[in-house]
Amino acid sequence: MQTEIYHLFHSGTAVKVKDKLFVFDYFKDEPQNKKALSSSLEKGVIREESFKSINELYVFVSHSHHDHYNKVIFEWENYCDQLNYILAAEVELEAELENKDNLYLMEKDEELKLENISISTYGSTDEGVSFLVELDDLSIFHAGDLNWWKWKKFSEKVQKREAREYKREVDKLKGKKIDIAFVPVDPRLEENYYLAGEYFINEIKPALFIPIHFADNYDVTKFFKDRFNSNQTRVVEITKAGEKILYTKS
């Protein structure tokens, strides 16, 4: 089974599995790769054309920060009949959205079953949750803002707490086989940008590791790949919004 993955900018990602599309933390709704001659996804955006051959759409929002949540996602119901929204419970919604039949609000450490899709939430070291999505023989983890936030401005005590809390959440995944992992590789952390990804790869050993949360600093994904790509875990370098990545499970 071949899976198509699209980098939609920052932490926004789309994963296409047969006739299903999973979209995580969609944020920037303007085309970033305007020279792309192919699909809207390869321009880094979701448009009506994105739903050709898609029968089921699952939209995830890990938390309410502006760089992870764009209310335009609720317009996609015009293009896809079978659509489910899975949002962190801390996202504040307008009254007309709160009672939608296809809206699910989740706290951390909860589980949800939608048809043959299993969704588990884990914690964050900032706001909201992280998601593990399992279907058929494929598992997808999206960290949201679950990151090892080792900021230089933090005291040593706070830095130790950040490390402890990040490791605690990641360790909950031990024993699970993760096919595709989206984990922050944030260049604002300077020389500490790699800590979360390194720990995740060493402890969880995902088959495919895709950096997120780096805005338009694509160089950091090359640095990370050069350092951590291996036969055990394939690390992706991202060069542009709309980058298409293919994954075939062995």
HUTA-V362048 format. One record per pair of residues at least 6 apart in sequence whose C-alpha atoms are under 7 Angstrom apart, sorted by the first residue. I is the first residue (numbers start at 1). J is the second residue. D is the distance in Angstrom with one decimal. If there is no record, write none. Layout:
# HUTA-V362048
((I	J	D) (I	J	D))
This chain:
# HUTA-V362048
((1	248	5.9) (1	249	6.5) (2	246	6.8) (2	247	5.7) (2	248	4.5) (3	16	5.9) (3	17	5.2) (3	246	5.8) (3	247	5.1) (3	248	6.3) (4	15	5.8) (4	16	5.0) (4	17	6.8) (4	244	6.9) (4	245	6.0) (4	246	5.0) (4	247	6.6) (5	14	5.7) (5	15	4.5) (5	16	6.3) (5	244	5.7) (5	245	4.9) (5	246	6.2) (6	13	5.7) (6	14	5.1) (6	15	6.5) (6	41	6.6) (6	42	7.0) (6	242	5.6) (6	243	5.6) (6	244	4.7) (6	245	6.3) (7	13	4.9) (7	14	6.7) (7	44	6.6) (7	241	5.7) (7	242	5.1) (7	243	5.3) (7	244	6.8) (8	44	4.2) (8	45	6.2) (8	241	5.4) (8	242	5.4) (9	28	6.8) (9	44	6.5) (9	215	6.5) (9	241	5.3) (10	212	5.7) (10	213	4.7) (10	214	5.5) (10	215	4.3) (11	25	6.0) (11	68	6.7) (11	212	4.7) (11	213	4.8) (12	24	5.6) (12	25	4.7) (12	26	4.5) (12	27	6.2) (13	23	5.8) (13	24	5.3) (13	25	6.9) (13	26	6.9) (14	21	6.8) (14	22	5.5) (14	23	4.4) (14	24	6.4) (15	21	5.7) (15	22	5.0) (15	23	6.5) (16	22	6.4) (19	53	6.0) (19	54	4.6) (19	55	5.4) (19	56	6.5) (20	54	5.6) (20	55	6.1) (20	56	4.8) (20	57	5.9) (21	54	6.6) (21	56	6.3) (21	57	4.9) (21	58	6.3) (22	57	6.0) (22	58	4.8) (22	59	6.0) (23	58	6.3) (23	59	4.9) (23	60	6.1) (24	59	6.1) (24	60	4.7) (24	61	6.1) (25	60	6.1) (25	61	4.9) (25	62	6.4) (25	68	4.5) (25	69	5.7) (26	68	6.0) (26	69	5.9) (26	70	6.3) (27	67	5.4) (27	68	5.2) (27	69	5.4) (27	70	5.1) (29	45	5.8) (30	45	6.6) (31	43	5.4) (31	44	5.7) (31	45	5.7) (32	43	6.0) (32	44	6.0) (32	241	5.8) (33	43	4.6) (33	44	6.5) (33	240	6.9) (33	241	5.8) (33	242	6.5) (34	43	6.1) (36	42	6.5) (36	43	5.7) (40	46	6.2) (40	47	6.2) (40	49	6.8) (40	50	6.1) (41	50	6.4) (41	242	5.8) (42	242	3.8) (42	243	6.2) (42	244	6.7) (43	241	6.5) (43	242	4.8) (44	241	5.0) (44	242	4.0) (48	79	5.8) (51	79	6.9) (51	80	6.8) (55	82	6.4) (56	82	5.1) (56	83	5.9) (57	82	6.3) (57	83	4.6) (57	84	6.4) (58	83	5.9) (58	84	5.0) (58	85	6.0) (59	84	6.2) (59	85	4.8) (59	86	6.0) (60	85	6.1) (60	86	4.9) (60	87	5.6) (61	68	6.8) (61	69	6.2) (61	86	6.5) (61	87	4.7) (61	88	6.2) (62	87	6.2) (62	88	5.3) (62	128	5.6) (62	129	5.2) (62	130	5.9) (62	144	5.3) (63	88	5.5) (63	90	6.7) (63	91	6.0) (63	127	5.9) (63	128	4.5) (63	129	6.7) (64	91	5.1) (77	83	6.8) (83	102	6.9) (84	102	4.9) (84	103	6.1) (85	102	6.1) (85	103	4.8) (85	104	6.1) (86	103	6.1) (86	104	4.8) (86	105	6.0) (87	104	6.2) (87	105	4.9) (87	106	6.2) (88	105	5.5) (88	106	5.0) (88	107	6.1) (88	128	5.4) (88	129	6.0) (89	105	4.6) (89	106	4.9) (89	107	5.5) (90	128	6.2) (107	129	6.9) (108	121	4.9) (108	122	4.8) (108	123	5.1) (108	129	5.6) (109	120	6.8) (109	121	5.1) (109	122	5.2) (110	120	5.8) (110	121	5.4) (111	119	5.6) (111	120	4.5) (111	121	6.5) (112	118	6.0) (112	119	5.0) (112	120	6.5) (113	119	6.2) (116	135	6.2) (117	133	7.0) (117	134	5.9) (117	135	4.9) (118	133	5.8) (118	134	5.1) (118	135	6.4) (119	131	6.9) (119	132	5.7) (119	133	4.7) (119	134	6.5) (120	131	5.9) (120	132	5.1) (120	133	6.6) (121	129	6.1) (121	130	5.6) (121	131	4.8) (121	132	6.2) (122	129	5.6) (122	130	5.0) (122	131	6.2) (122	169	6.6) (123	129	4.8) (123	130	5.8) (123	169	6.1) (124	130	6.2) (124	145	5.9) (124	146	4.2) (125	145	6.5) (125	146	4.9) (125	147	6.1) (125	165	6.6) (125	166	6.2) (126	145	5.8) (126	146	6.6) (127	145	6.8) (129	144	6.8) (130	142	5.9) (130	143	4.6) (130	144	5.3) (130	146	6.6) (131	141	5.7) (131	142	5.3) (131	143	6.4) (132	140	5.7) (132	141	4.4) (132	142	6.6) (133	139	5.6) (133	140	5.1) (133	141	6.3) (134	140	6.4) (138	179	6.3) (139	178	5.4) (139	179	5.3) (139	180	6.5) (140	178	6.4) (140	179	6.1) (140	180	4.8) (140	181	6.0) (141	178	6.9) (141	180	6.2) (141	181	4.7) (141	182	6.1) (142	181	6.1) (142	182	4.8) (142	183	6.6) (143	182	6.1) (143	183	5.3) (146	166	6.8) (147	166	6.2) (147	184	6.1) (147	196	5.7) (148	162	6.2) (148	163	5.8) (148	166	5.6) (148	195	6.4) (148	196	5.0) (149	162	6.1) (150	159	5.6) (150	162	6.8) (150	189	6.7) (150	192	6.5) (151	189	5.9) (170	200	6.8) (173	204	6.8) (174	203	6.9) (174	204	5.8) (177	206	6.8) (178	206	4.8) (178	207	6.6) (179	206	5.4) (179	207	4.9) (179	208	5.9) (180	206	6.3) (180	207	6.3) (180	208	4.8) (180	209	6.1) (181	206	6.4) (181	208	6.2) (181	209	5.0) (181	210	6.0) (182	209	6.2) (182	210	4.9) (182	211	5.8) (182	212	6.1) (183	197	6.3) (183	210	6.6) (183	211	5.4) (183	212	5.7) (184	196	7.0) (184	197	6.9) (184	211	5.7) (184	212	4.6) (184	213	5.0) (185	193	5.5) (185	194	5.9) (185	197	6.6) (185	211	5.5) (185	212	5.9) (185	213	6.2) (185	214	6.2) (186	193	5.2) (186	213	5.7) (186	214	4.9) (187	193	5.3) (187	214	6.3) (187	220	6.4) (194	224	6.7) (205	232	6.9) (205	233	6.3) (206	233	5.8) (207	232	6.6) (207	233	4.8) (207	234	6.1) (208	233	5.6) (208	234	4.9) (208	235	6.0) (209	233	6.7) (209	234	6.1) (209	235	4.8) (209	236	6.4) (210	235	6.2) (210	236	5.4) (211	221	6.4) (218	238	6.0) (218	239	5.5) (221	237	5.0) (221	238	6.0) (222	237	5.1) (225	235	5.3) (225	236	6.3) (225	237	6.0) (228	235	6.9) (229	235	4.9))
